[in-house]
Amino acid sequence: MGTPAAPATPVIDVHTHVVPKGWPDLSAACGGSDWPWLRVDSEREAMIMIGESEFRPVGAECWDARTRLDDMAKDGVDLQVVSPTPVFFSYERPAGQAVKMARIFNDLTLECVADGGDRLISFCQVPLQDPDAACAELDRCLAAGHAGVEIGNHVGDRDLDDAGVVTFLQHCAQVGAPVFVHPWDMPASPRLDRWMARWLTGMPAETHLSVLALILGGVLDRVPESLRLCFAHGGGSFPFWLGRADNAWHRRGDIVRGRSEHPPSHYVNRFFVDSVVFDPAALRLLVDVCGEGQVVLGSDYPYPLGERPAGQVIRTADHLTGSQRTKLLSGNALRFLGRPLYDPSHK
């Protein structure tokens, strides 16, 4: 009898987004005005609207589990983490309105992923401007079937070292909920309104700033090591400039050290980053700086600036060893999600 074939390496995509196909009139359901709404143009096409302005075209892959599963099959993806689209966070609104908004969208997200069985893992959103309400909504969502939470990288001028945000992160550690941090609400100016520059430069800068806030604000010295955090888009520009941050921490500690007990490089094993960097050389830097145990596959599916096929750079990067590739394709994601080993033959 021959030796049984080794099981295939599962592939887990931790960075994808959902948009429900329609939702109640949010002005009537939540109060306030100028809420996002969906202009449905056909069975498979729609436009997210902000007032009378077009924000983003979306298609059936955003809400239809079967379309999503078909694309996963084409890309060789076994599991997807499905998170909110940041335009719906509503952090700028009164907390009472944001709570109602979060409940509506979190329940609709569960409906969107229901037909995906155990292959679609839903993350919720919370009204992060109110820590108590955010903790309560997270608890409700975990009980309802969500596996974790996506948060924006800031709440107005409050960054990840804000006392209220830290309270929420401590609660996530206590209940074992993984946290996916996504940049959003980038600054606008005439210089940034060309060439999608807000997305090409603003998003990496936003993420970099928030990783620094997490470190220099002393958050990682205060929250337990059990907190599982992942930053989108390869950690933004932070990995490339870690040496600069360390140099400043040592040379200008009077200004730069903030509340951190150690230089920034000390903390890189305290959070994950996804692999949406699109280039093998960038992926090499990411693994070299953050560590082979801290990089997870992400695609930003289904949006046009994402990677397709998902995980292509990980699969083709010739600088990765077999063991490293396995970690990046799924092993690290399972640690982030707090899940046991997944066998793709059972799907």
C-alpha positions, 0 to 999 in steps of 0.5 A: 500500500502506498504512502497517503498523499500529504494534505494540501496546504489550506489557503485562508484570505483574511482581508475581504469585504462585504456590502449587503444588497440593500438595507433599510432607510437609515434615516428612519431606522437610525436617525440623522441624515445623509446616510449611505444608500445603495442604488441598485442598477441591475441584478448584479450591479449597484452603486454605493451612494453618499447623498447624491454622489456616487461613492463606489460601484459594487457587484454581486460578489459583494453580497452573493455567497455563491459568486464569492465561493466561485471566485474562491474556487478560481483563486484556490482559496479555502476560507475567507474572512469577510469584513465590513466596507469602511465607509459604513463605520459611522464613527463620526455620528452620535453613538446612538445612531452608530449602534443602530447602524452597526446592528443592521449591517452586522445582521445583514452580513451574517445573512450574506455569508450564511450560504457559504457554510463554514468557508466564510468567516464574518467579522462585525463592525462596532460603534468605536466612538463609544467603548461601552457600546462597542464592547456590547455590540461585539459581545452580541455579534460573537454570540450571533456567529461573528468570529471577530471584528474589523475596526477603522484605524482612528476615530476622528482625531483619536488614534489607537492609543486613545483611552476608549479604543484601548478599553475596547482592545482590552475587551477583545483580548478578554473575550478572545476576538481577533481584530482586523485594523483597516485604514479609512477616512484619509485626508483630502486635498487637491494634491491627493484627489488625483490618481487615487492618491488618497488610496495609493499614499493616504492608506499606507500613511494612515496605517503607518501612523496607527501602528506607531500610535499603538507602539509609542502610545504604550498600548502594547505595553498595557494590553495582554499579549493574547490580543490578536491584531492584524493590520491591512495592506502589509502594515502600510509604510511602517515595515519600510520605515521601522529602522527610521522609527527605531533610530528616532526612538534612540536619538530623540527619545525625549520626543519620540519614545512616548509611553513605550518601554522599548523601541518599535522593533521590539513589538513587531511580533505583537501584531500580524500584517496582511500580504497585500503588497503585490510584489515579491520584493515587498513581500520579502521585506515584509517577512524580513521585518515583521517575521515569517510568523506574522504575515497572513494572506490578504487580498482586499477582495472584491475591490479593484485595488486588491490582488487576484488571484488571491495569494498569487505573490505568496505562491510565486515568490521564489524567496519563500521556503516551503515552510514559510509559504505554508505559514503565510497561506494559512498557518499564521491566519489560523493563529490570528483567528484562534482556530484549529488546523483546517483540512481543505478536503472537508470543504 
